[in-house]
């Protein structure tokens, strides 16, 4: 059994990758805060089952529709948050980015990433101690 096969480490790695991707999406929201008709996006947080595997809609990378002329994948769940009530402030140009809200999300995301990174490194240190190399 490889160290990469441990469910706890796999779940923490998935969680850290999600935080990295969410930071990219939140940064994109901030950078488009003056773009007319831009709607902010956010990612759906992954859910884990008892074995540490991702449950629900997360998993392999889904197809993305990048143009209105492309066909929509049938039965594909969206990886973005579908909560339409969030972000109620829309400017006359149609931009719905609230910079304060995006900054709060980015700070929260950064703290959660730091917690997941700390847990990952402590888990590795615990494993090294258990095998006598730590």
Buried (B, 14 or more C-beta within 10 A) or exposed (E): EEEEEBEBBBBBBBBBEBBEEBBEBBEBBBEBBEEEEBBBBBBBEBEBEEEBEBEEEBEEEEEEEEEEEEEEEEEEEEBEBEEEEEBEEEBEEEBBBBEEBBEEBBEEBBEBBEEBBEBBEEBBEEBEEEEEEE
